[in-house]
């Protein structure tokens, strides 16, 4: 489980980025190449109007409202490929996403060249082929170098790969083209925050609010920065402002609950999540509320109730035949048992998870990606059992696949896996080296580095890293909740 959301708020699920390289064009080159925006193809003015309104809501992360307008657009023009694509990006679950993406692909031939490239790139992103995704959209950005929306999506691609400096360059290029465009400032704030540049992040989020003062996501994003900075009371004030603008804004309920978890006020956290469950507009939001409840129980150290809650969420996925989330839930439950010291049970859940994928009708590329992740999970379970050779063999297999995929996120996770195995073997220096190459925004990695320093007898360094792990304040994170339960238990003892 990643320490940050599977996508950062503002990045549509399953499309970490639609665009790869911009090809290092200078500002002068841009003006020579083109001043055109990517054309949107539809035979219906009414459909185009709904599409544009849907984009407006999607930019604000108001997905339910966006869904309504994109749906209206495809009803008015059933061959509107880009509207089908955006309907997929705001879909409430993977099953709908895949169905709408299929429709976008079906009608893509009648769309413009740029739209075809965007649709292909989203498909590559969904299949986990980030190399092809990038190659496809290099062509799109070269075709329309003055399209600020493409530059924003370009930044989202880099953000998803944790290449934040490159993401910032793309967002800055977008606002250079259109200074009044609010959405890039949101992601610019997140990218600066990920680099620890809180002052720059605060400037970006405040500009986001200034340009879009009726957007609940603008207040929610700034609230999340305050959450990470350890200012929970101020953070909740801004989350409440978001809910005044939209009482159904899911992320703000989860943010408030997370702040209460950090404050140790777990009953208040779960009261907020009960309200979210009450107003949930679809099963995906209901599952989000349940996951956040599980995180709250984990933060409190109540692993048994957390597992019960995750099972409840899985039952909803089963009822909706949501194969991807059934598999994901089985993995999460396995992770819970691994933390409880039951690696044998964890292995059973991991095997059940991959079995669901193998028996599905999902695309081969998705099955291949799931197989890679399965190796990561099984290696950790073997390490916890003390079967170190098996753990290292499986880790080596995972790392080879990550290298073939050329996926920076998987490569970092490979270092994380190597560090976990080394730590299990009490090879502390190796663990520190490997974990230092892993994602430093994952609080559990910082905690593990602390463990390794304690193992070397360097208690000051160990304490420092564990404190950093506790104070990372990752939003609604499985890993952060595990760290909090461990550090609080350590402090109590």
GISUL-V729853 format. One record per helix or strand of 3 or more residues. SS is the DSSP state (@ for helix, = for strand). FROM is the first residue (numbers start at 1). TO is the last residue. If there is no record, write none. Layout:
ss=SS from=FROM to=TO
ss=SS from=FROM to=TO
This chain:
ss=@ from=27 to=33
ss=@ from=45 to=59
ss=@ from=63 to=76
ss=@ from=81 to=89
ss=@ from=94 to=110
ss=@ from=113 to=126
ss=@ from=130 to=143
ss=@ from=148 to=160
ss=@ from=164 to=177
ss=@ from=183 to=194
ss=@ from=198 to=211
ss=@ from=216 to=228
ss=@ from=232 to=245
ss=@ from=250 to=263
ss=@ from=266 to=279
ss=@ from=283 to=300
ss=@ from=303 to=319
ss=@ from=323 to=339
ss=@ from=343 to=358
ss=@ from=364 to=385
ss=@ from=388 to=405
ss=@ from=408 to=424
ss=@ from=428 to=436
ss=@ from=443 to=455
ss=@ from=459 to=470
ss=@ from=478 to=492
